[in-house]
């Protein structure tokens, strides 16, 4: 498992790399602020829904500051996923460093 900064993720997106963003926050958090194109699988549901994800796809796991996403990323690695990254600093870092239109909380 690797760690990506918000700026590294932004670069991947600008280069049109195929990256799946999995947001593991709660629905009310996701509805308030999220990175465009991300899908919501709350951390509490990841053990039941991990099979919805493609094992070979590059996946970046996102939360508020990077703690819940780290837990989810480690779980996915245990399930055999090999191309997993945790977004360091989470959506908050994304808002500060990449897209100020994403609300902070």
C-alpha positions in Angstrom: 0.0 0.0 0.0 1.2 3.5 -0.8 0.3 7.0 0.3 -0.6 9.8 -2.1 -0.6 13.5 -1.4 -3.5 15.6 -2.7 -1.2 17.1 -5.3 -0.1 13.7 -6.5 -3.7 12.7 -6.9 -4.5 15.9 -8.7 -1.7 15.2 -11.1 -3.0 11.6 -11.8 -6.4 13.1 -12.5 -5.0 15.8 -14.8 -3.2 13.1 -16.7 -6.5 11.1 -17.1 -5.1 8.1 -15.2 -7.8 5.6 -14.4 -8.1 5.9 -10.6 -11.1 4.9 -8.5 -11.7 7.1 -5.5 -13.4 5.3 -2.7 -14.6 7.6 0.0 -15.1 5.9 3.3 -16.7 8.7 5.3 -20.3 8.8 6.4 -23.1 9.8 3.9 -23.7 13.2 5.5 -20.0 14.0 5.2 -19.9 12.8 1.6 -23.0 14.9 0.8 -21.3 18.0 2.3 -18.0 17.6 0.5 -16.4 15.1 -1.8 -14.0 14.8 -4.7 -15.8 14.6 -8.0 -16.1 11.1 -9.4 -15.6 9.4 -6.0 -17.8 6.6 -4.8 -19.1 6.3 -1.2 -18.5 3.1 0.7 -18.6 4.0 4.4 -15.9 2.4 6.6 -18.6 0.5 8.5 -19.7 -1.1 5.2 -16.3 -1.9 3.6 -16.2 -5.5 5.0 -19.5 -6.2 3.3 -19.0 -4.3 0.1 -15.3 -4.8 -0.8 -16.3 -7.3 -3.5 -17.9 -4.4 -5.5 -14.3 -3.2 -6.2 -12.0 -4.4 -9.0 -8.9 -6.0 -7.6 -6.7 -4.8 -10.5 -7.9 -1.2 -10.6 -5.8 1.5 -8.9 -7.8 2.6 -5.9 -7.3 5.7 -3.8 -9.1 5.6 -0.4 -10.3 8.9 1.0 -11.7 10.2 4.3 -11.6 13.4 6.2 -8.0 13.5 7.3 -6.6 10.1 6.3 -7.2 7.9 9.4 -10.3 6.0 8.4 -9.1 5.7 4.8 -5.9 4.1 6.2 -8.0 1.5 8.0 -10.0 0.7 4.9 -6.8 0.6 2.7 -5.2 -1.9 5.0 -8.3 -4.0 5.0 -8.4 -4.0 1.2 -4.7 -5.1 1.1 -5.6 -8.0 3.4 -8.3 -8.9 0.9 -5.7 -9.2 -1.8 -5.8 -5.8 -3.5 -2.4 -4.7 -4.7 -2.9 -1.3 -6.1 -4.2 0.7 -3.1 -3.2 4.1 -1.9 -4.3 6.2 1.0 -4.9 9.9 0.4 -2.7 11.6 3.0 -4.6 14.4 4.7 -7.9 13.3 3.2 -10.5 15.6 1.7 -9.3 18.4 3.9 -5.9 18.4 2.2 -7.7 18.2 -1.2 -9.7 21.3 -0.3 -6.6 23.3 0.9 -4.2 22.2 -1.8 -6.2 21.4 -4.9 -9.8 22.6 -4.9 -10.9 25.4 -2.6 -14.5 24.9 -3.9 -14.7 21.7 -1.8 -16.0 22.8 1.6 -13.9 22.2 4.7 -15.3 21.0 8.0 
